[in-house]
Amino acid sequence: MAGSTGGTSSTAPKILLAKPSVGPVPGKFGRGGGEDETASHRTRLPPVGSLNLLSDSWEFHIDRFLPFLTENTDFKVVGIIGPPGVGKSTIMNELYGFDGISPGMLPPFAIQSEETRAMSRHCTVGIEPRVSAERLILLDTQSVFSPSVLSEIMRPDGLSTVSVLSGESLSAELAHEIMNIQLGVLLASICHILLVVSDGVHDNRMWHMMLTVDLLKHGIPDPSSLAPLHSQSSTSGLDKESKDKVHEAEEYIGIPVFVHTKLQDHDLSPPNIVQMKKVLLQYFSSSSFMRLKCGKKPADQPGMSQINGKDKELLDLFAIPYKNKDESPRAQCESYVSSLWKLRDQVLSMNCPSFTRNVSERDWLKSSAKIWEMVKSSPIIAEYSRTLLSSGMFRR
């Protein structure tokens, strides 16, 4: 896990379980706690369905989710971002370890139903959090490039109902574009791992968006640099050291894992996968993501020809086959399931970049709220918005 076990709370950590179809959540929120302790937790914890960190009004709320977090510092934050219908919630349910055969249990993250898909609606609003038994803090997010999100925020006059930039009134189309960027910047700032999910082989919209996120994230620190120092005997030297760490934290960015779903059999051939990885490395050759694994700057990285099964890859690319419910043979279906298992194993075993200093789960959440305010008031993102407006791509 990312962090140290030294700050683990003496109380049993609460586990946010999958949602029951009716009645209270079965099972225990604590590890090894008695029935009395479990009952007291249940009385304190809010309903699972109201835990959104980021609401449809684009405001960050921590009070609902905070009771599920502890002073534990050995945790890992995994976020996900992508367009509609690529399987984001399905992937997050797999990371959570949800057992779909349990009777009467709904998945922790709602999956788009046939009815929702037919009505062109989205089932995830803002950021939906859960906590797994391994102290994985999972952040499922609303879709980017989503027509249903755009239609919901559009007023009759074409302006946005959501204020995405402080004091600026934007058209719904431009506000929707900025919302996607802000969501990406926030996740890259507060997550250890960010799953970037695309549909098929040729959809490179998410790649382009992540380059923009990397460009506009400048000046946004990591959560630990905003968390309070627990030592009360601060000296001027300690204050200076803290300021230096805050400055260093401005360069922090979570590790992206690029996931391409719904791939056909011919897309999964070894030569095609190698070619996709080469294109990925070339696309992000000048980005901050290239220095995450080796601690080197992009200019110090080895040549593209070194990418093969034996070399340490600089960016993670994961391919998930298409699941054909009607015609696919059993082996193909198992390939889809096993690829989700492998993705979970990879995420759980990844060495994540550390925050500037150890931070507890609760302090991480409180600092994330501060980072969100920085993102919304970022002068760089505001200038990017004005540039898009002046380009004529979006109406005034």
NUFI-68996 format. One record per residue (C-alpha): residue in three letters; x, z, y. Coordinates in pm, 1 decimal. Layout:
<atoms>
['ALA', [X, Z, Y]]
...
</atoms>
This chain:
<atoms>
['MET', [0.0, 0.0, 0.0]]
['ALA', [103.4, -44.2, 359.8]]
['GLY', [204.6, 291.0, 487.2]]
['SER', [333.3, 622.3, 358.1]]
['THR', [168.9, 875.4, 134.3]]
['GLY', [303.9, 1155.1, 345.5]]
['GLY', [-4.3, 1167.3, 566.4]]
['THR', [-263.7, 1175.6, 289.0]]
['SER', [-549.9, 1405.9, 372.7]]
['SER', [-604.2, 1714.3, 159.5]]
['THR', [-972.2, 1628.8, 129.7]]
['ALA', [-1082.3, 1372.6, -123.8]]
['PRO', [-1108.7, 1026.2, 36.8]]
['LYS', [-1454.1, 876.7, 52.5]]
['ILE', [-1514.2, 544.3, -119.9]]
['LEU', [-1769.4, 308.3, 23.0]]
['LEU', [-1953.0, 190.6, -285.0]]
['ALA', [-2158.9, -120.4, -342.8]]
['LYS', [-2507.5, -117.3, -199.4]]
['PRO', [-2790.5, -13.3, -432.9]]
['SER', [-3105.0, -220.0, -443.0]]
['VAL', [-3323.7, 86.5, -385.1]]
['GLY', [-3267.1, 453.7, -321.6]]
['PRO', [-2939.4, 631.7, -247.6]]
['VAL', [-2598.8, 507.7, -357.2]]
['PRO', [-2528.2, 614.5, -716.3]]
['GLY', [-2190.4, 759.7, -793.4]]
['LYS', [-1957.9, 964.3, -578.4]]
['PHE', [-1795.8, 896.7, -246.4]]
['GLY', [-1504.8, 1127.5, -332.5]]
['ARG', [-1244.8, 1111.5, -607.4]]
['GLY', [-1281.1, 1399.8, -847.6]]
['GLY', [-1516.1, 1590.8, -617.1]]
['GLY', [-1801.5, 1798.2, -748.2]]
['GLU', [-2170.3, 1725.9, -715.7]]
['ASP', [-2207.5, 1964.0, -419.9]]
['GLU', [-1931.4, 1787.5, -228.7]]
['THR', [-2084.8, 1449.7, -306.4]]
['ALA', [-2423.9, 1563.4, -181.4]]
['SER', [-2275.7, 1688.6, 145.3]]
['HIS', [-2096.2, 1354.9, 194.2]]
['ARG', [-2422.8, 1167.8, 141.9]]
['THR', [-2595.1, 1371.2, 410.3]]
['ARG', [-2322.6, 1293.1, 662.7]]
['LEU', [-2265.8, 924.7, 591.7]]
['PRO', [-2473.2, 659.0, 769.4]]
['PRO', [-2671.6, 395.7, 577.9]]
['VAL', [-2444.3, 130.3, 430.2]]
['GLY', [-2645.9, -150.8, 586.2]]
['SER', [-2564.2, -40.8, 943.2]]
['LEU', [-2185.3, -34.0, 931.8]]
['ASN', [-2102.9, -343.6, 1137.1]]
['LEU', [-1788.5, -289.2, 1343.2]]
['LEU', [-1865.0, -592.4, 1556.6]]
['SER', [-2230.7, -644.4, 1642.9]]
['ASP', [-2421.3, -960.5, 1730.1]]
['SER', [-2383.1, -861.0, 2097.3]]
['TRP', [-2005.1, -883.1, 2048.3]]
['GLU', [-1952.3, -507.7, 2098.6]]
['PHE', [-1724.0, -294.9, 1882.2]]
['HIS', [-1878.0, 15.4, 1720.9]]
['ILE', [-1676.5, 274.6, 1526.6]]
['ASP', [-1917.7, 567.8, 1489.2]]
['ARG', [-2097.9, 420.0, 1187.4]]
['PHE', [-1785.9, 344.4, 983.4]]
['LEU', [-1561.6, 633.8, 1093.8]]
['PRO', [-1711.4, 891.3, 850.0]]
['PHE', [-1595.1, 678.2, 557.2]]
['LEU', [-1229.9, 696.4, 669.5]]
['THR', [-978.4, 978.8, 627.8]]
['GLU', [-641.1, 1091.7, 759.5]]
['ASN', [-477.2, 903.9, 471.6]]
['THR', [-191.8, 674.9, 581.7]]
['ASP', [-151.5, 487.9, 253.4]]
['PHE', [-402.6, 208.2, 301.2]]
['LYS', [-416.5, -167.1, 339.7]]
['VAL', [-642.4, -369.1, 570.7]]
['VAL', [-755.3, -711.3, 445.9]]
['GLY', [-963.1, -939.6, 667.2]]
['ILE', [-1110.5, -1281.0, 602.6]]
['ILE', [-1205.9, -1571.6, 827.6]]
['GLY', [-1347.3, -1915.6, 763.7]]
['PRO', [-1639.5, -2157.1, 812.0]]
['PRO', [-1982.4, -2121.2, 649.2]]
['GLY', [-2028.8, -2160.1, 275.3]]
['VAL', [-1664.1, -2140.3, 165.9]]
['GLY', [-1709.7, -1820.0, -37.9]]
['LYS', [-1573.6, -1554.1, 198.2]]
['SER', [-1810.8, -1279.4, 83.5]]
['THR', [-1759.3, -1374.8, -281.7]]
['ILE', [-1383.7, -1336.0, -239.2]]
['MET', [-1424.5, -1000.2, -64.4]]
['ASN', [-1653.3, -873.7, -342.4]]
['GLU', [-1380.0, -965.0, -590.7]]
['LEU', [-1116.0, -780.8, -387.2]]
['TYR', [-1347.2, -481.8, -375.8]]
['GLY', [-1365.2, -483.1, -754.1]]
['PHE', [-1741.7, -521.1, -767.3]]
['ASP', [-1883.8, -535.2, -1118.8]]
['GLY', [-2176.6, -773.8, -1104.2]]
['ILE', [-2314.3, -664.9, -1441.3]]
['SER', [-2396.3, -311.9, -1321.1]]
['PRO', [-2776.7, -274.2, -1332.0]]
['GLY', [-2959.1, -225.9, -1004.7]]
['MET', [-2651.3, -281.9, -785.5]]
['LEU', [-2616.2, -536.5, -510.0]]
['PRO', [-2268.9, -660.3, -409.1]]
['PRO', [-2103.7, -467.6, -125.1]]
['PHE', [-2093.1, -789.8, 77.5]]
['ALA', [-2410.9, -997.6, 89.7]]
['ILE', [-2377.9, -1345.2, -59.5]]
['GLN', [-2558.3, -1641.0, 91.0]]
['SER', [-2875.4, -1703.7, -106.8]]
['GLU', [-3039.0, -2038.9, -171.4]]
['GLU', [-3311.1, -1945.5, 77.6]]
['THR', [-3057.1, -1853.4, 345.5]]
['ARG', [-2866.3, -2174.1, 281.2]]
['ALA', [-3185.3, -2383.3, 296.5]]
['MET', [-3277.6, -2227.3, 630.6]]
['SER', [-2923.5, -2283.0, 766.6]]
['ARG', [-2876.0, -1916.1, 840.5]]
['HIS', [-2570.9, -1692.5, 809.5]]
['CYS', [-2580.5, -1361.3, 621.2]]
['THR', [-2280.5, -1183.3, 780.7]]
['VAL', [-2295.5, -1072.5, 1144.4]]
['GLY', [-1983.0, -974.7, 1337.2]]
['ILE', [-1751.8, -771.9, 1112.9]]
['GLU', [-1885.8, -598.5, 801.9]]
['PRO', [-1644.5, -332.5, 662.2]]
['ARG', [-1613.7, -168.2, 321.4]]
['VAL', [-1356.7, 66.0, 161.7]]
['SER', [-1252.4, 24.3, -202.0]]
['ALA', [-1125.0, 281.5, -450.9]]
['GLU', [-767.3, 161.3, -386.2]]
['ARG', [-815.9, 241.8, -15.3]]
['LEU', [-844.1, -124.2, 70.2]]
['ILE', [-1025.3, -156.9, 401.7]]
['LEU', [-1202.7, -491.1, 366.0]]
['LEU', [-1335.1, -675.5, 670.5]]
['ASP', [-1584.5, -952.3, 600.6]]
['THR', [-1666.9, -1160.0, 907.2]]
['GLN', [-1928.8, -1395.3, 1038.5]]
['SER', [-1851.2, -1762.6, 993.7]]
['VAL', [-1655.1, -1959.8, 1249.8]]
['PHE', [-1771.2, -2312.3, 1339.6]]
['SER', [-2119.9, -2194.1, 1242.8]]
['PRO', [-2419.6, -2393.2, 1374.0]]
['SER', [-2650.0, -2098.2, 1305.1]]
['VAL', [-2437.5, -1862.6, 1515.0]]
['LEU', [-2431.2, -2120.4, 1794.3]]
['SER', [-2809.0, -2162.1, 1786.7]]
['GLU', [-2863.5, -1786.0, 1802.9]]
['ILE', [-2650.5, -1734.8, 2113.9]]
['MET', [-2785.4, -2036.9, 2305.1]]
['ARG', [-3035.5, -1976.1, 2584.1]]
['PRO', [-3289.3, -2243.4, 2687.4]]
['ASP', [-3064.0, -2337.3, 2981.5]]
['GLY', [-2765.3, -2387.5, 2749.2]]
['LEU', [-2577.4, -2074.7, 2854.4]]
['SER', [-2464.0, -1807.5, 2611.7]]
['THR', [-2663.2, -1489.4, 2556.3]]
['VAL', [-2338.8, -1312.2, 2458.8]]
['SER', [-2077.4, -1212.0, 2715.0]]
['VAL', [-1748.0, -1297.7, 2546.8]]
['LEU', [-1524.5, -1279.1, 2854.9]]
['SER', [-1558.0, -1004.5, 3113.1]]
['GLY', [-1751.6, -1124.9, 3416.6]]
['GLU', [-1771.1, -1492.1, 3314.4]]
['SER', [-2085.3, -1688.4, 3226.1]]
['LEU', [-2010.7, -1963.1, 2975.3]]
['SER', [-2206.0, -2234.6, 2802.6]]
['ALA', [-2307.3, -2148.0, 2448.4]]
['GLU', [-2070.7, -2410.0, 2302.0]]
['LEU', [-1769.8, -2276.6, 2491.5]]
['ALA', [-1865.1, -1914.6, 2423.1]]
['HIS', [-1890.0, -1997.0, 2053.4]]
['GLU', [-1541.2, -2151.0, 2059.9]]
['ILE', [-1396.8, -1844.5, 2236.2]]
['MET', [-1574.2, -1610.4, 1993.2]]
['ASN', [-1395.7, -1781.2, 1703.7]]
['ILE', [-1059.1, -1739.8, 1876.2]]
['GLN', [-1124.6, -1376.0, 1968.8]]
['LEU', [-1224.8, -1295.3, 1612.0]]
['GLY', [-904.9, -1453.6, 1480.0]]
['VAL', [-685.3, -1272.0, 1732.8]]
['LEU', [-846.7, -937.9, 1650.4]]
['LEU', [-804.3, -981.4, 1275.0]]
['ALA', [-443.7, -1095.9, 1313.1]]
['SER', [-378.0, -782.5, 1521.7]]
['ILE', [-540.3, -515.9, 1303.3]]
['CYS', [-505.3, -650.5, 946.6]]
['HIS', [-211.4, -633.0, 710.1]]
['ILE', [-339.6, -944.4, 531.4]]
['LEU', [-568.7, -1213.3, 671.1]]
['LEU', [-732.7, -1454.0, 426.5]]
['VAL', [-785.0, -1791.1, 597.3]]
['VAL', [-1042.2, -1979.8, 390.4]]
['SER', [-1103.3, -2355.5, 407.1]]
['ASP', [-1337.7, -2590.3, 222.1]]
['GLY', [-1161.3, -2843.1, -1.1]]
['VAL', [-829.1, -3013.6, 59.9]]
['HIS', [-883.5, -3209.6, 379.3]]
['ASP', [-1047.7, -2947.8, 604.4]]
['ASN', [-766.3, -2846.2, 842.3]]
['ARG', [-985.7, -2688.5, 1111.7]]
['MET', [-876.1, -2339.9, 1009.8]]
['TRP', [-510.0, -2439.8, 1022.0]]
['HIS', [-554.8, -2565.6, 1377.7]]
['MET', [-746.2, -2252.7, 1473.9]]
['MET', [-474.3, -2022.6, 1337.1]]
['LEU', [-212.4, -2206.6, 1542.4]]
['THR', [-429.4, -2138.3, 1847.5]]
['VAL', [-463.6, -1772.4, 1746.4]]
['ASP', [-86.0, -1744.8, 1715.5]]
['LEU', [-48.5, -1897.7, 2062.1]]
['LEU', [-306.5, -1676.4, 2234.4]]
['LYS', [-231.1, -1343.5, 2062.9]]
['HIS', [66.0, -1272.1, 2289.6]]
['GLY', [60.8, -921.7, 2437.2]]
['ILE', [-185.5, -769.4, 2188.9]]
['PRO', [-16.5, -467.0, 2019.6]]
['ASP', [-69.1, -337.7, 1668.7]]
['PRO', [-302.8, -40.6, 1609.6]]
['SER', [-31.7, 219.4, 1552.3]]
['SER', [114.6, 169.6, 1899.4]]
['LEU', [-215.1, 282.4, 2050.4]]
['ALA', [-273.4, 577.3, 1817.1]]
['PRO', [-204.8, 924.6, 1963.4]]
['LEU', [124.1, 1093.2, 1879.7]]
['HIS', [47.9, 1412.9, 1688.4]]
['SER', [357.0, 1593.7, 1814.2]]
['GLN', [283.0, 1804.0, 2122.0]]
['SER', [649.2, 1853.9, 2223.7]]
['SER', [718.1, 1511.2, 2369.0]]
['THR', [1037.5, 1463.2, 2564.4]]
['SER', [1124.4, 1188.0, 2807.1]]
['GLY', [1343.2, 1031.0, 2539.0]]
['LEU', [1054.0, 1031.5, 2294.0]]
['ASP', [827.5, 877.6, 2556.3]]
['LYS', [1081.1, 601.6, 2616.6]]
['GLU', [1110.9, 540.3, 2242.8]]
['SER', [732.0, 516.6, 2213.5]]
['LYS', [718.4, 261.0, 2495.3]]
['ASP', [989.7, 57.6, 2323.8]]
['LYS', [789.9, 63.7, 2001.3]]
['VAL', [478.8, -51.5, 2184.5]]
['HIS', [679.6, -343.6, 2320.7]]
['GLU', [802.5, -429.1, 1972.2]]
['ALA', [448.8, -406.5, 1839.6]]
['GLU', [343.6, -694.3, 2061.4]]
['GLU', [516.3, -922.2, 1810.8]]
['TYR', [315.8, -787.9, 1515.8]]
['ILE', [87.2, -1028.3, 1330.7]]
['GLY', [-76.9, -989.7, 991.1]]
['ILE', [28.2, -1201.7, 694.5]]
['PRO', [-200.8, -1503.2, 650.5]]
['VAL', [-299.6, -1616.1, 302.8]]
['PHE', [-442.7, -1967.4, 315.1]]
['VAL', [-717.4, -2006.3, 57.3]]
['HIS', [-871.8, -2344.5, -20.0]]
['THR', [-1193.4, -2326.4, -221.0]]
['LYS', [-1414.4, -2579.2, -403.0]]
['LEU', [-1120.3, -2791.9, -519.9]]
['GLN', [-1181.8, -3063.7, -778.0]]
['ASP', [-971.7, -3098.7, -1092.5]]
['HIS', [-751.0, -3374.4, -950.8]]
['ASP', [-679.9, -3158.0, -642.6]]
['LEU', [-540.0, -2885.3, -866.7]]
['SER', [-266.9, -3094.4, -1027.1]]
['PRO', [83.0, -2948.4, -975.5]]
['PRO', [206.4, -3240.7, -758.4]]
['ASN', [-94.5, -3207.6, -528.1]]
['ILE', [-51.5, -2832.4, -492.5]]
['VAL', [317.9, -2875.2, -409.9]]
['GLN', [229.5, -3139.8, -152.7]]
['MET', [-29.5, -2909.3, 6.8]]
['LYS', [230.2, -2634.5, 35.6]]
['LYS', [479.2, -2870.4, 197.8]]
['VAL', [219.3, -2982.6, 450.4]]
['LEU', [129.5, -2619.6, 520.1]]
['LEU', [492.3, -2527.9, 588.4]]
['GLN', [537.6, -2826.8, 814.5]]
['TYR', [215.8, -2753.9, 1004.5]]
['PHE', [318.1, -2393.1, 1079.3]]
['SER', [693.9, -2453.4, 1107.3]]
['SER', [709.5, -2330.3, 1468.2]]
['SER', [457.2, -2046.5, 1437.0]]
['SER', [506.9, -1671.5, 1410.7]]
['PHE', [377.3, -1678.0, 1054.2]]
['MET', [701.1, -1835.4, 927.1]]
['ARG', [911.5, -1527.2, 993.3]]
['LEU', [685.8, -1273.3, 822.3]]
['LYS', [826.7, -1270.3, 470.8]]
['CYS', [1197.9, -1306.5, 536.2]]
['GLY', [1217.8, -1150.6, 880.1]]
['LYS', [1370.4, -1470.0, 1019.2]]
['LYS', [1277.4, -1687.2, 1309.7]]
['PRO', [1138.5, -2035.0, 1233.9]]
['ALA', [1470.2, -2197.1, 1325.1]]
['ASP', [1647.3, -1987.1, 1060.2]]
['GLN', [1423.5, -2092.0, 774.7]]
['PRO', [1551.4, -2312.4, 491.7]]
['GLY', [1450.4, -2676.6, 470.8]]
['MET', [1118.1, -2792.7, 337.1]]
['SER', [1284.1, -2932.9, 26.2]]
['GLN', [1339.9, -2580.5, -107.1]]
['ILE', [974.3, -2521.2, -185.4]]
['ASN', [929.2, -2502.1, -560.3]]
['GLY', [825.5, -2250.6, -822.7]]
['LYS', [1159.8, -2069.3, -816.2]]
['ASP', [1196.6, -2025.7, -441.0]]
['LYS', [1037.3, -1753.9, -235.2]]
['GLU', [756.7, -1919.1, -43.1]]
['LEU', [724.8, -1849.1, 326.1]]
['LEU', [347.9, -1897.3, 343.9]]
['ASP', [92.6, -1818.8, 76.4]]
['LEU', [-142.8, -2093.5, -34.7]]
['PHE', [-407.4, -2021.3, -294.8]]
['ALA', [-634.1, -2280.9, -458.5]]
['ILE', [-972.8, -2194.9, -608.7]]
['PRO', [-1153.3, -2461.2, -813.5]]
['TYR', [-1507.4, -2577.1, -755.1]]
['LYS', [-1767.0, -2394.3, -963.8]]
['ASN', [-2020.8, -2642.5, -1094.6]]
['LYS', [-2309.1, -2433.2, -1222.7]]
['ASP', [-2485.6, -2718.2, -1401.0]]
['GLU', [-2228.8, -2941.8, -1568.6]]
['SER', [-1895.9, -2764.5, -1584.2]]
['PRO', [-1775.2, -2663.6, -1930.4]]
['ARG', [-1703.2, -2300.4, -2011.7]]
['ALA', [-1328.7, -2341.6, -1964.7]]
['GLN', [-1376.6, -2471.9, -1611.2]]
['CYS', [-1601.2, -2181.1, -1518.1]]
['GLU', [-1344.5, -1937.4, -1655.1]]
['SER', [-1081.7, -2109.5, -1444.3]]
['TYR', [-1287.1, -2034.3, -1134.4]]
['VAL', [-1330.2, -1669.7, -1233.6]]
['SER', [-967.3, -1625.1, -1333.0]]
['SER', [-850.8, -1773.5, -1001.6]]
['LEU', [-1047.1, -1502.8, -817.7]]
['TRP', [-882.8, -1239.7, -1038.4]]
['LYS', [-539.2, -1381.9, -962.0]]
['LEU', [-612.8, -1380.7, -590.3]]
['ARG', [-710.4, -1014.3, -610.4]]
['ASP', [-393.6, -928.6, -803.7]]
['GLN', [-182.4, -1111.6, -548.7]]
['VAL', [-341.7, -937.5, -251.3]]
['LEU', [-310.4, -593.1, -411.3]]
['SER', [56.7, -649.5, -492.9]]
['MET', [164.4, -808.6, -163.4]]
['ASN', [429.0, -640.5, 50.0]]
['CYS', [259.9, -619.7, 387.5]]
['PRO', [421.9, -596.4, 728.4]]
['SER', [420.3, -237.9, 848.2]]
['PHE', [273.4, -122.8, 1174.1]]
['THR', [519.0, 23.0, 1425.0]]
['ARG', [467.8, 370.6, 1280.0]]
['ASN', [249.0, 541.9, 1023.6]]
['VAL', [-114.5, 560.5, 1125.5]]
['SER', [-413.8, 716.2, 953.6]]
['GLU', [-726.2, 524.7, 858.5]]
['ARG', [-926.5, 696.0, 1130.1]]
['ASP', [-666.3, 635.7, 1401.4]]
['TRP', [-640.7, 273.6, 1290.3]]
['LEU', [-1013.7, 228.0, 1351.1]]
['LYS', [-1005.7, 398.7, 1690.5]]
['SER', [-709.1, 186.0, 1797.1]]
['SER', [-882.6, -128.8, 1671.0]]
['ALA', [-1164.4, -62.7, 1917.4]]
['LYS', [-907.7, -47.3, 2199.4]]
['ILE', [-746.9, -369.7, 2079.1]]
['TRP', [-1087.2, -540.0, 2084.6]]
['GLU', [-1125.4, -449.5, 2452.6]]
['MET', [-779.0, -598.2, 2514.0]]
['VAL', [-881.1, -916.1, 2334.3]]
['LYS', [-1200.8, -951.6, 2538.4]]
['SER', [-1014.7, -894.6, 2865.1]]
['SER', [-705.1, -1098.7, 2772.5]]
['PRO', [-594.8, -1313.3, 3069.3]]
['ILE', [-435.6, -1561.6, 2827.5]]
['ILE', [-762.7, -1621.0, 2641.7]]
['ALA', [-948.6, -1640.6, 2973.3]]
['GLU', [-705.0, -1904.4, 3097.5]]
['TYR', [-747.8, -2094.9, 2770.8]]
['SER', [-1124.0, -2088.9, 2828.1]]
['ARG', [-1083.0, -2230.7, 3178.9]]
['THR', [-853.6, -2501.0, 3043.5]]
['LEU', [-1115.0, -2604.5, 2787.3]]
['LEU', [-1380.3, -2608.0, 3058.7]]
['SER', [-1174.3, -2822.5, 3294.8]]
['SER', [-1090.5, -3064.8, 3010.8]]
['GLY', [-1450.9, -3186.6, 3003.8]]
['MET', [-1490.5, -3098.9, 2633.8]]
['PHE', [-1755.5, -2840.0, 2715.2]]
['ARG', [-2036.7, -2847.6, 2968.2]]
['ARG', [-2038.5, -2608.8, 3257.9]]
</atoms>
